[in-house]
Amino acid sequence: MDRIIVERIVCYGYHGVLLEEQTLGQEFQVSLELGLDLSGHEDDHINRVPDYRAAVQMVEQVICGQSCQLLETLACRIADKLLALAGVFEVVVEVRKPNPPIPGVQGGVSIVVTRSK
């Protein structure tokens, strides 16, 4: 399986369980792996492969869109949207809160989901 990897898309959103997260918002970081088949793409033309710029725009739409409480829900929404890209048959999505409001957590919190067609 071939992969396109996009690392650390940074967006600001209003997701979380706490009221402060929903009103003040926070930074989210998203990394993607798009599973596809690149055999037969020797002609070097953008129309022959999924455009990962579109994937970045989809992530931004979800993060900046409807609020949700759970990071898990956010990751699943992104994965479901990315599976609609032509030529993509599997996605791995990591959604990260680099500064969660949890005392003692200094490395962030991440959720990773994998979805396929």
MOPAC internal coordinates of N, CA, C and O (Angstrom, degrees):
PM7 1SCF
backbone

  N    0.0000 0     0.00 0     0.00 0    0    0    0
  C    1.4428 1     0.00 0     0.00 0    1    0    0
  C    1.5267 1   109.01 1     0.00 0    2    1    0
  O    1.2310 1   121.11 1   -43.68 1    3    2    1
  N    1.3055 1   115.49 1   136.32 1    3    2    1
  C    1.4617 1   121.34 1   176.49 1    5    3    2
  C    1.5236 1   108.54 1   -93.01 1    6    5    3
  O    1.2310 1   121.14 1   -21.74 1    7    6    5
  N    1.3353 1   115.43 1   158.26 1    7    6    5
  C    1.4655 1   119.74 1  -176.93 1    9    7    6
  C    1.5173 1   111.33 1  -141.07 1   10    9    7
  O    1.2310 1   121.60 1   -36.75 1   11   10    9
  N    1.3143 1   114.55 1   143.25 1   11   10    9
  C    1.4605 1   122.56 1   164.83 1   13   11   10
  C    1.5185 1   105.29 1  -106.80 1   14   13   11
  O    1.2310 1   119.94 1   -51.32 1   15   14   13
  N    1.3176 1   117.72 1   128.68 1   15   14   13
  C    1.4633 1   122.02 1  -179.43 1   17   15   14
  C    1.5178 1   108.56 1  -117.08 1   18   17   15
  O    1.2310 1   121.08 1   -52.29 1   19   18   17
  N    1.3229 1   115.54 1   127.71 1   19   18   17
  C    1.4608 1   122.35 1   175.97 1   21   19   18
  C    1.5257 1   106.29 1  -121.21 1   22   21   19
  O    1.2310 1   120.40 1   -58.27 1   23   22   21
  N    1.3237 1   116.84 1   121.73 1   23   22   21
  C    1.4632 1   121.19 1  -173.88 1   25   23   22
  C    1.5321 1   112.35 1  -109.34 1   26   25   23
  O    1.2310 1   121.77 1   -41.81 1   27   26   25
  N    1.3125 1   114.23 1   138.19 1   27   26   25
  C    1.4702 1   124.84 1   170.88 1   29   27   26
  C    1.5236 1   115.05 1    54.31 1   30   29   27
  O    1.2310 1   120.73 1  -118.91 1   31   30   29
  N    1.3109 1   116.21 1    61.09 1   31   30   29
  C    1.4549 1   121.08 1   167.38 1   33   31   30
  C    1.5312 1   104.93 1   -74.49 1   34   33   31
  O    1.2310 1   119.90 1   -55.71 1   35   34   33
  N    1.3157 1   117.79 1   124.29 1   35   34   33
  C    1.4662 1   121.25 1  -175.82 1   37   35   34
  C    1.5252 1   109.49 1  -108.12 1   38   37   35
  O    1.2310 1   120.91 1   -55.03 1   39   38   37
  N    1.3319 1   115.87 1   124.97 1   39   38   37
  C    1.4611 1   122.56 1  -179.95 1   41   39   38
  C    1.5262 1   109.39 1  -136.95 1   42   41   39
  O    1.2310 1   121.40 1   -21.11 1   43   42   41
  N    1.3134 1   114.93 1   158.89 1   43   42   41
  C    1.4650 1   121.04 1   176.31 1   45   43   42
  C    1.5163 1   107.52 1  -108.73 1   46   45   43
  O    1.2310 1   120.66 1   -49.39 1   47   46   45
  N    1.3459 1   116.35 1   130.61 1   47   46   45
  C    1.4568 1   119.84 1  -178.21 1   49   47   46
  C    1.5124 1   112.33 1  -145.66 1   50   49   47
  O    1.2310 1   121.35 1    -5.22 1   51   50   49
  N    1.3173 1   115.03 1   174.78 1   51   50   49
  C    1.4666 1   122.93 1  -174.50 1   53   51   50
  C    1.5229 1   110.30 1  -121.13 1   54   53   51
  O    1.2310 1   120.96 1  -118.18 1   55   54   53
  N    1.3074 1   115.78 1    61.82 1   55   54   53
  C    1.4615 1   121.85 1  -176.91 1   57   55   54
  C    1.5177 1   109.58 1  -119.10 1   58   57   55
  O    1.2310 1   120.98 1   -36.55 1   59   58   57
  N    1.3271 1   115.74 1   143.45 1   59   58   57
  C    1.4507 1   120.48 1   176.59 1   61   59   58
  C    1.5096 1   111.19 1   150.28 1   62   61   59
  O    1.2310 1   121.39 1   -11.93 1   63   62   61
  N    1.3186 1   114.94 1   168.07 1   63   62   61
  C    1.4628 1   121.62 1  -179.80 1   65   63   62
  C    1.5231 1   111.15 1   -80.09 1   66   65   63
  O    1.2310 1   120.76 1   142.89 1   67   66   65
  N    1.3238 1   116.16 1   -37.11 1   67   66   65
  C    1.4599 1   120.48 1  -175.88 1   69   67   66
  C    1.5243 1   112.00 1   -78.23 1   70   69   67
  O    1.2310 1   120.64 1   -35.80 1   71   70   69
  N    1.3208 1   116.37 1   144.20 1   71   70   69
  C    1.4557 1   122.20 1   178.69 1   73   71   70
  C    1.5264 1   111.49 1   -56.89 1   74   73   71
  O    1.2310 1   120.44 1   142.81 1   75   74   73
  N    1.3244 1   116.77 1   -37.19 1   75   74   73
  C    1.4668 1   120.56 1   179.46 1   77   75   74
  C    1.5278 1   111.21 1   -61.77 1   78   77   75
  O    1.2310 1   120.52 1   141.23 1   79   78   77
  N    1.3205 1   116.60 1   -38.77 1   79   78   77
  C    1.4636 1   120.57 1   179.07 1   81   79   78
  C    1.5299 1   110.67 1   -66.50 1   82   81   79
  O    1.2310 1   120.68 1   142.75 1   83   82   81
  N    1.3159 1   116.31 1   -37.25 1   83   82   81
  C    1.4499 1   121.21 1  -177.88 1   85   83   82
  C    1.5290 1   112.86 1   -75.65 1   86   85   83
  O    1.2310 1   120.31 1   153.68 1   87   86   85
  N    1.3274 1   117.01 1   -26.32 1   87   86   85
  C    1.4668 1   119.90 1  -178.20 1   89   87   86
  C    1.5241 1   113.39 1  -100.46 1   90   89   87
  O    1.2310 1   120.06 1   140.86 1   91   90   89
  N    1.3252 1   117.49 1   -39.14 1   91   90   89
  C    1.4616 1   120.73 1  -178.87 1   93   91   90
  C    1.5288 1   112.24 1   -88.76 1   94   93   91
  O    1.2310 1   120.57 1   151.18 1   95   94   93
  N    1.3181 1   116.51 1   -28.82 1   95   94   93
  C    1.4527 1   120.97 1  -178.51 1   97   95   94
  C    1.5147 1   112.40 1    76.40 1   98   97   95
  O    1.2310 1   121.61 1    -1.78 1   99   98   97
  N    1.3306 1   114.52 1   178.22 1   99   98   97
  C    1.4627 1   120.70 1   179.79 1  101   99   98
  C    1.5199 1   109.79 1  -168.22 1  102  101   99
  O    1.2310 1   121.11 1   -10.96 1  103  102  101
  N    1.3138 1   115.49 1   169.04 1  103  102  101
  C    1.4621 1   121.93 1   178.51 1  105  103  102
  C    1.5243 1   109.90 1   -79.30 1  106  105  103
  O    1.2310 1   121.64 1   -39.04 1  107  106  105
  N    1.3331 1   114.47 1   140.96 1  107  106  105
  C    1.4570 1   122.31 1   172.45 1  109  107  106
  C    1.5225 1   107.75 1  -124.83 1  110  109  107
  O    1.2310 1   120.90 1   -35.11 1  111  110  109
  N    1.3137 1   115.88 1   144.89 1  111  110  109
  C    1.4645 1   121.49 1   177.48 1  113  111  110
  C    1.5225 1   107.54 1  -121.66 1  114  113  111
  O    1.2310 1   121.27 1   -47.54 1  115  114  113
  N    1.3205 1   115.18 1   132.46 1  115  114  113
  C    1.4588 1   120.53 1  -176.46 1  117  115  114
  C    1.5263 1   109.36 1  -127.50 1  118  117  115
  O    1.2310 1   120.83 1   -48.27 1  119  118  117
  N    1.3282 1   116.01 1   131.73 1  119  118  117
  C    1.4592 1   122.19 1   173.40 1  121  119  118
  C    1.5279 1   108.26 1  -119.92 1  122  121  119
  O    1.2310 1   121.10 1   -33.64 1  123  122  121
  N    1.3300 1   115.50 1   146.36 1  123  122  121
  C    1.4590 1   121.42 1  -173.74 1  125  123  122
  C    1.5209 1   111.59 1  -129.93 1  126  125  123
  O    1.2310 1   121.07 1   -32.39 1  127  126  125
  N    1.3152 1   115.56 1   147.61 1  127  126  125
  C    1.4576 1   123.01 1   164.59 1  129  127  126
  C    1.5209 1   105.98 1  -127.47 1  130  129  127
  O    1.2310 1   121.02 1   -56.78 1  131  130  129
  N    1.3182 1   115.65 1   123.22 1  131  130  129
  C    1.4570 1   121.11 1   178.70 1  133  131  130
  C    1.5169 1   108.11 1  -108.25 1  134  133  131
  O    1.2310 1   120.39 1   -62.77 1  135  134  133
  N    1.3150 1   116.86 1   117.23 1  135  134  133
  C    1.4608 1   121.64 1   179.43 1  137  135  134
  C    1.5189 1   110.32 1   -86.90 1  138  137  135
  O    1.2310 1   120.55 1   -49.24 1  139  138  137
  N    1.3351 1   116.55 1   130.76 1  139  138  137
  C    1.4485 1   121.94 1  -176.86 1  141  139  138
  C    1.5188 1   109.68 1  -156.37 1  142  141  139
  O    1.2310 1   121.10 1    -3.80 1  143  142  141
  N    1.3178 1   115.51 1   176.20 1  143  142  141
  C    1.4582 1   121.10 1   178.06 1  145  143  142
  C    1.5262 1   107.81 1  -114.22 1  146  145  143
  O    1.2310 1   120.37 1   -66.94 1  147  146  145
  N    1.3239 1   116.91 1   113.06 1  147  146  145
  C    1.4649 1   121.41 1  -178.22 1  149  147  146
  C    1.5266 1   113.09 1   -95.92 1  150  149  147
  O    1.2310 1   119.97 1  -177.03 1  151  150  149
  N    1.3205 1   117.66 1     2.97 1  151  150  149
  C    1.4666 1   118.15 1   177.96 1  153  151  150
  C    1.5291 1   108.67 1   -66.54 1  154  153  151
  O    1.2310 1   121.29 1   -38.57 1  155  154  153
  N    1.3167 1   115.13 1   141.43 1  155  154  153
  C    1.4581 1   119.69 1  -179.19 1  157  155  154
  C    1.5166 1   114.29 1    85.59 1  158  157  155
  O    1.2310 1   120.26 1  -170.34 1  159  158  157
  N    1.3280 1   117.12 1     9.66 1  159  158  157
  C    1.4660 1   120.01 1  -178.70 1  161  159  158
  C    1.5236 1   112.03 1  -107.01 1  162  161  159
  O    1.2310 1   120.96 1  -143.01 1  163  162  161
  N    1.3076 1   115.77 1    36.99 1  163  162  161
  C    1.4572 1   120.13 1  -178.66 1  165  163  162
  C    1.5229 1   113.06 1   -73.56 1  166  165  163
  O    1.2310 1   119.79 1   168.73 1  167  166  165
  N    1.3363 1   118.01 1   -11.27 1  167  166  165
  C    1.4649 1   120.23 1  -175.86 1  169  167  166
  C    1.5302 1   113.33 1   -77.09 1  170  169  167
  O    1.2310 1   119.82 1   176.08 1  171  170  169
  N    1.3345 1   117.95 1    -3.92 1  171  170  169
  C    1.4727 1   122.31 1   172.96 1  173  171  170
  C    1.5221 1   112.92 1    57.09 1  174  173  171
  O    1.2310 1   120.40 1  -129.81 1  175  174  173
  N    1.3386 1   116.85 1    50.19 1  175  174  173
  C    1.4603 1   121.10 1  -179.20 1  177  175  174
  C    1.5249 1   109.80 1  -126.64 1  178  177  175
  O    1.2310 1   120.51 1   -48.24 1  179  178  177
  N    1.3311 1   116.63 1   131.76 1  179  178  177
  C    1.4728 1   122.64 1  -175.36 1  181  179  178
  C    1.5290 1   112.72 1   -59.27 1  182  181  179
  O    1.2310 1   119.71 1   150.65 1  183  182  181
  N    1.3169 1   118.16 1   -29.35 1  183  182  181
  C    1.4642 1   120.60 1  -178.10 1  185  183  182
  C    1.5277 1   113.01 1   -73.57 1  186  185  183
  O    1.2310 1   120.16 1   174.16 1  187  186  185
  N    1.3196 1   117.30 1    -5.84 1  187  186  185
  C    1.4668 1   120.95 1  -178.10 1  189  187  186
  C    1.5265 1   113.17 1   -95.23 1  190  189  187
  O    1.2310 1   120.20 1   173.66 1  191  190  189
  N    1.3134 1   117.23 1    -6.34 1  191  190  189
  C    1.4744 1   121.66 1  -179.19 1  193  191  190
  C    1.5241 1   109.50 1  -133.94 1  194  193  191
  O    1.2310 1   119.71 1   -21.82 1  195  194  193
  N    1.3385 1   118.15 1   158.18 1  195  194  193
  C    1.4598 1   119.86 1   174.47 1  197  195  194
  C    1.5365 1   110.07 1   -61.92 1  198  197  195
  O    1.2310 1   120.64 1   -43.58 1  199  198  197
  N    1.3049 1   116.38 1   136.42 1  199  198  197
  C    1.4618 1   122.40 1  -179.77 1  201  199  198
  C    1.5285 1   107.99 1   -85.74 1  202  201  199
  O    1.2310 1   120.04 1   -68.97 1  203  202  201
  N    1.3220 1   117.53 1   111.03 1  203  202  201
  C    1.4617 1   119.06 1  -176.20 1  205  203  202
  C    1.5247 1   112.60 1   -70.53 1  206  205  203
  O    1.2310 1   119.72 1   167.60 1  207  206  205
  N    1.3232 1   118.14 1   -12.40 1  207  206  205
  C    1.4726 1   119.51 1   171.81 1  209  207  206
  C    1.5218 1   109.86 1   -64.11 1  210  209  207
  O    1.2310 1   120.35 1   143.62 1  211  210  209
  N    1.3248 1   116.94 1   -36.38 1  211  210  209
  C    1.4626 1   121.36 1   177.39 1  213  211  210
  C    1.5282 1   110.10 1   -65.95 1  214  213  211
  O    1.2310 1   120.31 1   142.64 1  215  214  213
  N    1.3214 1   117.01 1   -37.36 1  215  214  213
  C    1.4694 1   120.82 1   177.75 1  217  215  214
  C    1.5230 1   110.42 1   -62.70 1  218  217  215
  O    1.2310 1   120.33 1   137.63 1  219  218  217
  N    1.3288 1   116.98 1   -42.37 1  219  218  217
  C    1.4702 1   120.70 1   178.41 1  221  219  218
  C    1.5243 1   110.13 1   -62.84 1  222  221  219
  O    1.2310 1   119.80 1   137.54 1  223  222  221
  N    1.3094 1   117.99 1   -42.46 1  223  222  221
  C    1.4652 1   121.20 1   178.36 1  225  223  222
  C    1.5273 1   111.40 1   -62.62 1  226  225  223
  O    1.2310 1   120.33 1   141.43 1  227  226  225
  N    1.3231 1   116.97 1   -38.57 1  227  226  225
  C    1.4694 1   120.61 1   178.25 1  229  227  226
  C    1.5237 1   110.74 1   -63.20 1  230  229  227
  O    1.2310 1   120.40 1   136.96 1  231  230  229
  N    1.3214 1   116.84 1   -43.04 1  231  230  229
  C    1.4664 1   120.97 1   177.98 1  233  231  230
  C    1.5287 1   109.64 1   -60.55 1  234  233  231
  O    1.2310 1   120.31 1   132.97 1  235  234  233
  N    1.3099 1   117.02 1   -47.03 1  235  234  233
  C    1.4680 1   121.15 1   179.90 1  237  235  234
  C    1.5215 1   111.18 1   -59.83 1  238  237  235
  O    1.2310 1   119.79 1   139.10 1  239  238  237
  N    1.3312 1   118.01 1   -40.90 1  239  238  237
  C    1.4603 1   121.73 1   178.90 1  241  239  238
  C    1.5224 1   111.59 1   -61.46 1  242  241  239
  O    1.2310 1   120.58 1   137.41 1  243  242  241
  N    1.3226 1   116.51 1   -42.59 1  243  242  241
  C    1.4674 1   119.72 1  -178.99 1  245  243  242
  C    1.5246 1   110.43 1   -69.86 1  246  245  243
  O    1.2310 1   119.76 1   133.41 1  247  246  245
  N    1.3267 1   118.06 1   -46.59 1  247  246  245
  C    1.4711 1   120.72 1  -178.51 1  249  247  246
  C    1.5197 1   110.65 1   -63.36 1  250  249  247
  O    1.2310 1   120.11 1   140.03 1  251  250  249
  N    1.3071 1   117.39 1   -39.97 1  251  250  249
  C    1.4726 1   121.15 1  -178.11 1  253  251  250
  C    1.5241 1   112.17 1   -86.30 1  254  253  251
  O    1.2310 1   119.84 1   178.05 1  255  254  253
  N    1.3147 1   117.91 1    -1.95 1  255  254  253
  C    1.4582 1   122.55 1  -176.34 1  257  255  254
  C    1.5155 1   113.06 1   -91.72 1  258  257  255
  O    1.2310 1   121.28 1    34.98 1  259  258  257
  N    1.3025 1   115.16 1  -145.02 1  259  258  257
  C    1.4600 1   123.39 1  -175.07 1  261  259  258
  C    1.5225 1   111.72 1   -56.38 1  262  261  259
  O    1.2310 1   120.85 1   -49.95 1  263  262  261
  N    1.3124 1   115.98 1   130.05 1  263  262  261
  C    1.4548 1   122.57 1  -179.08 1  265  263  262
  C    1.5277 1   111.28 1   -69.72 1  266  265  263
  O    1.2310 1   120.82 1   -33.62 1  267  266  265
  N    1.3146 1   116.03 1   146.38 1  267  266  265
  C    1.4619 1   121.14 1   172.64 1  269  267  266
  C    1.5264 1   108.37 1  -139.16 1  270  269  267
  O    1.2310 1   120.84 1   -21.96 1  271  270  269
  N    1.2992 1   116.01 1   158.04 1  271  270  269
  C    1.4566 1   120.36 1  -177.29 1  273  271  270
  C    1.5186 1   112.21 1   -80.62 1  274  273  271
  O    1.2310 1   120.31 1   141.65 1  275  274  273
  N    1.3156 1   117.02 1   -38.35 1  275  274  273
  C    1.4588 1   120.38 1  -170.47 1  277  275  274
  C    1.5253 1   112.93 1  -100.94 1  278  277  275
  O    1.2310 1   121.03 1   -42.70 1  279  278  277
  N    1.3155 1   115.64 1   137.30 1  279  278  277
  C    1.4545 1   122.50 1   174.05 1  281  279  278
  C    1.5340 1   109.65 1   -62.21 1  282  281  279
  O    1.2310 1   120.71 1   146.36 1  283  282  281
  N    1.3145 1   116.24 1   -33.64 1  283  282  281
  C    1.4626 1   121.56 1   177.82 1  285  283  282
  C    1.5285 1   111.05 1   -60.93 1  286  285  283
  O    1.2310 1   120.52 1   136.28 1  287  286  285
  N    1.3201 1   116.61 1   -43.72 1  287  286  285
  C    1.4669 1   121.63 1   178.85 1  289  287  286
  C    1.5208 1   110.21 1   -63.21 1  290  289  287
  O    1.2310 1   120.66 1   137.05 1  291  290  289
  N    1.3072 1   116.35 1   -42.95 1  291  290  289
  C    1.4594 1   121.72 1   179.58 1  293  291  290
  C    1.5301 1   110.78 1   -60.37 1  294  293  291
  O    1.2310 1   120.19 1   133.68 1  295  294  293
  N    1.3217 1   117.24 1   -46.32 1  295  294  293
  C    1.4696 1   121.53 1   179.47 1  297  295  294
  C    1.5293 1   111.01 1   -62.71 1  298  297  295
  O    1.2310 1   120.11 1   138.52 1  299  298  297
  N    1.3129 1   117.40 1   -41.48 1  299  298  297
  C    1.4697 1   120.81 1   179.53 1  301  299  298
  C    1.5224 1   111.54 1   -66.74 1  302  301  299
  O    1.2310 1   119.88 1   141.01 1  303  302  301
  N    1.3125 1   117.84 1   -38.99 1  303  302  301
  C    1.4692 1   120.73 1   177.20 1  305  303  302
  C    1.5246 1   111.08 1   -61.19 1  306  305  303
  O    1.2310 1   120.82 1   136.65 1  307  306  305
  N    1.3068 1   116.04 1   -43.35 1  307  306  305
  C    1.4671 1   120.36 1   179.11 1  309  307  306
  C    1.5276 1   110.21 1   -63.97 1  310  309  307
  O    1.2310 1   120.31 1   133.08 1  311  310  309
  N    1.3185 1   117.01 1   -46.92 1  311  310  309
  C    1.4695 1   121.06 1  -179.03 1  313  311  310
  C    1.5227 1   111.32 1   -59.98 1  314  313  311
  O    1.2310 1   120.20 1   135.35 1  315  314  313
  N    1.3238 1   117.23 1   -44.65 1  315  314  313
  C    1.4648 1   120.78 1  -179.80 1  317  315  314
  C    1.5230 1   111.31 1   -61.41 1  318  317  315
  O    1.2310 1   120.39 1   139.59 1  319  318  317
  N    1.3108 1   116.85 1   -40.41 1  319  318  317
  C    1.4647 1   121.52 1  -179.99 1  321  319  318
  C    1.5379 1   110.62 1   -67.13 1  322  321  319
  O    1.2310 1   120.25 1   137.70 1  323  322  321
  N    1.3260 1   117.13 1   -42.30 1  323  322  321
  C    1.4627 1   121.00 1  -178.03 1  325  323  322
  C    1.5209 1   112.97 1   -66.87 1  326  325  323
  O    1.2310 1   120.04 1   150.66 1  327  326  325
  N    1.3260 1   117.53 1   -29.34 1  327  326  325
  C    1.4603 1   120.21 1   179.03 1  329  327  326
  C    1.5247 1   112.12 1   -65.63 1  330  329  327
  O    1.2310 1   120.25 1   165.19 1  331  330  329
  N    1.3272 1   117.14 1   -14.81 1  331  330  329
  C    1.4650 1   121.09 1   177.86 1  333  331  330
  C    1.5331 1   112.13 1   -77.73 1  334  333  331
  O    1.2310 1   119.71 1   167.38 1  335  334  333
  N    1.3314 1   118.16 1   -12.62 1  335  334  333
  C    1.4632 1   120.48 1   178.63 1  337  335  334
  C    1.5287 1   110.21 1   -65.65 1  338  337  335
  O    1.2310 1   120.81 1   -48.57 1  339  338  337
  N    1.3104 1   116.05 1   131.43 1  339  338  337
  C    1.4605 1   120.80 1   179.60 1  341  339  338
  C    1.5286 1   110.06 1   -61.18 1  342  341  339
  O    1.2310 1   121.08 1   -47.22 1  343  342  341
  N    1.3282 1   115.53 1   132.78 1  343  342  341
  C    1.4555 1   121.13 1   177.16 1  345  343  342
  C    1.5145 1   114.72 1    89.40 1  346  345  343
  O    1.2310 1   119.94 1   170.02 1  347  346  345
  N    1.3259 1   117.72 1    -9.98 1  347  346  345
  C    1.4663 1   121.47 1   179.93 1  349  347  346
  C    1.5249 1   108.15 1   -94.89 1  350  349  347
  O    1.2310 1   120.31 1   -55.23 1  351  350  349
  N    1.3388 1   117.01 1   124.77 1  351  350  349
  C    1.4631 1   119.43 1   179.03 1  353  351  350
  C    1.5169 1   113.80 1  -115.51 1  354  353  351
  O    1.2310 1   120.19 1   173.71 1  355  354  353
  N    1.3310 1   117.24 1    -6.29 1  355  354  353
  C    1.4634 1   120.60 1   174.63 1  357  355  354
  C    1.5258 1   108.89 1  -150.76 1  358  357  355
  O    1.2310 1   120.86 1   -35.67 1  359  358  357
  N    1.3319 1   115.97 1   144.33 1  359  358  357
  C    1.4601 1   120.86 1   175.02 1  361  359  358
  C    1.5219 1   109.68 1  -133.64 1  362  361  359
  O    1.2310 1   121.54 1   -37.17 1  363  362  361
  N    1.3217 1   114.66 1   142.83 1  363  362  361
  C    1.4597 1   122.25 1   169.75 1  365  363  362
  C    1.5212 1   105.13 1  -120.90 1  366  365  363
  O    1.2310 1   121.08 1   -56.20 1  367  366  365
  N    1.3181 1   115.54 1   123.80 1  367  366  365
  C    1.4611 1   121.25 1  -176.33 1  369  367  366
  C    1.5210 1   108.90 1  -122.61 1  370  369  367
  O    1.2310 1   120.73 1   -53.79 1  371  370  369
  N    1.3219 1   116.21 1   126.21 1  371  370  369
  C    1.4591 1   121.56 1   172.18 1  373  371  370
  C    1.5198 1   107.82 1  -112.56 1  374  373  371
  O    1.2310 1   120.84 1   -57.61 1  375  374  373
  N    1.3330 1   116.01 1   122.39 1  375  374  373
  C    1.4617 1   122.00 1   175.60 1  377  375  374
  C    1.5190 1   106.67 1  -112.01 1  378  377  375
  O    1.2310 1   121.42 1   -50.73 1  379  378  377
  N    1.3243 1   114.89 1   129.27 1  379  378  377
  C    1.4615 1   120.85 1  -173.19 1  381  379  378
  C    1.5180 1   111.07 1  -126.85 1  382  381  379
  O    1.2310 1   121.09 1   -46.80 1  383  382  381
  N    1.3304 1   115.53 1   133.20 1  383  382  381
  C    1.4612 1   123.08 1   167.76 1  385  383  382
  C    1.5271 1   105.56 1   -99.51 1  386  385  383
  O    1.2310 1   119.78 1   -72.94 1  387  386  385
  N    1.3280 1   118.03 1   107.06 1  387  386  385
  C    1.4600 1   118.40 1  -177.24 1  389  387  386
  C    1.5329 1   113.57 1   -71.69 1  390  389  387
  O    1.2310 1   120.60 1   157.56 1  391  390  389
  N    1.3358 1   116.46 1   -22.44 1  391  390  389
  C    1.4688 1   120.17 1  -177.25 1  393  391  390
  C    1.5228 1   111.03 1  -133.73 1  394  393  391
  O    1.2310 1   119.74 1  -114.12 1  395  394  393
  N    1.3202 1   118.09 1    65.88 1  395  394  393
  C    1.4657 1   119.46 1  -178.32 1  397  395  394
  C    1.5322 1   110.62 1   -68.60 1  398  397  395
  O    1.2310 1   120.50 1   -31.80 1  399  398  397
  N    1.3229 1   116.64 1   148.20 1  399  398  397
  C    1.4656 1   119.50 1   179.58 1  401  399  398
  C    1.5260 1   112.18 1   -79.08 1  402  401  399
  O    1.2310 1   120.83 1  -121.12 1  403  402  401
  N    1.3179 1   116.02 1    58.88 1  403  402  401
  C    1.4614 1   121.93 1  -179.30 1  405  403  402
  C    1.5231 1   107.49 1  -125.08 1  406  405  403
  O    1.2310 1   119.63 1   -64.19 1  407  406  405
  N    1.3081 1   118.30 1   115.81 1  407  406  405
  C    1.4663 1   120.39 1  -179.95 1  409  407  406
  C    1.5359 1   111.12 1   -55.89 1  410  409  407
  O    1.2310 1   121.23 1   -45.32 1  411  410  409
  N    1.3106 1   115.24 1   134.68 1  411  410  409
  C    1.4558 1   121.00 1   176.73 1  413  411  410
  C    1.5182 1   115.08 1    91.42 1  414  413  411
  O    1.2310 1   119.75 1   163.70 1  415  414  413
  N    1.3387 1   118.08 1   -16.30 1  415  414  413
  C    1.4691 1   120.60 1   179.64 1  417  415  414
  C    1.5191 1   108.27 1   -90.69 1  418  417  415
  O    1.2310 1   120.84 1   -64.09 1  419  418  417
  N    1.3351 1   116.00 1   115.91 1  419  418  417
  C    1.4548 1   119.78 1  -177.99 1  421  419  418
  C    1.5206 1   112.87 1  -116.09 1  422  421  419
  O    1.2310 1   119.69 1   170.74 1  423  422  421
  N    1.3196 1   118.20 1    -9.26 1  423  422  421
  C    1.4567 1   121.07 1  -177.90 1  425  423  422
  C    1.5078 1   113.92 1  -102.16 1  426  425  423
  O    1.2310 1   119.81 1  -176.59 1  427  426  425
  N    1.3132 1   117.96 1     3.41 1  427  426  425
  C    1.4520 1   120.97 1  -178.72 1  429  427  426
  C    1.5184 1   112.14 1    87.39 1  430  429  427
  O    1.2310 1   121.69 1    -4.05 1  431  430  429
  N    1.3277 1   114.37 1   175.95 1  431  430  429
  C    1.4622 1   123.09 1   178.95 1  433  431  430
  C    1.5243 1   107.40 1  -131.90 1  434  433  431
  O    1.2310 1   120.41 1   -44.92 1  435  434  433
  N    1.3256 1   116.83 1   135.08 1  435  434  433
  C    1.4639 1   120.95 1  -179.17 1  437  435  434
  C    1.5191 1   110.28 1  -129.27 1  438  437  435
  O    1.2310 1   121.80 1   -30.02 1  439  438  437
  N    1.3267 1   114.17 1   149.98 1  439  438  437
  C    1.4506 1   122.91 1   171.03 1  441  439  438
  C    1.5184 1   106.61 1  -123.47 1  442  441  439
  O    1.2310 1   120.22 1   -45.70 1  443  442  441
  N    1.3362 1   117.19 1   134.30 1  443  442  441
  C    1.4530 1   121.93 1   178.01 1  445  443  442
  C    1.5271 1   107.97 1  -121.75 1  446  445  443
  O    1.2310 1   120.98 1   -53.65 1  447  446  445
  N    1.3417 1   115.74 1   126.35 1  447  446  445
  C    1.4638 1   120.51 1   176.22 1  449  447  446
  C    1.5256 1   109.21 1  -124.07 1  450  449  447
  O    1.2310 1   121.04 1   -31.97 1  451  450  449
  N    1.3201 1   115.62 1   148.03 1  451  450  449
  C    1.4593 1   122.47 1   176.00 1  453  451  450
  C    1.5209 1   107.87 1  -124.17 1  454  453  451
  O    1.2310 1   121.18 1   -48.93 1  455  454  453
  N    1.3287 1   115.35 1   131.07 1  455  454  453
  C    1.4595 1   120.97 1   178.24 1  457  455  454
  C    1.5218 1   108.20 1  -134.67 1  458  457  455
  O    1.2310 1   120.93 1   -30.77 1  459  458  457
  N    1.3395 1   115.83 1   149.23 1  459  458  457
  C    1.4585 1   119.44 1   177.32 1  461  459  458
  C    1.5239 1   110.29 1  -144.67 1  462  461  459
  O    1.2310 1   121.83 1   -19.52 1  463  462  461
  N    1.3258 1   114.10 1   160.48 1  463  462  461
  C    1.4669 1   121.16 1   177.57 1  465  463  462
  C    1.5105 1   108.63 1   -91.10 1  466  465  463
  O    1.2310 1   120.10 1   180.00 1  467  466  465

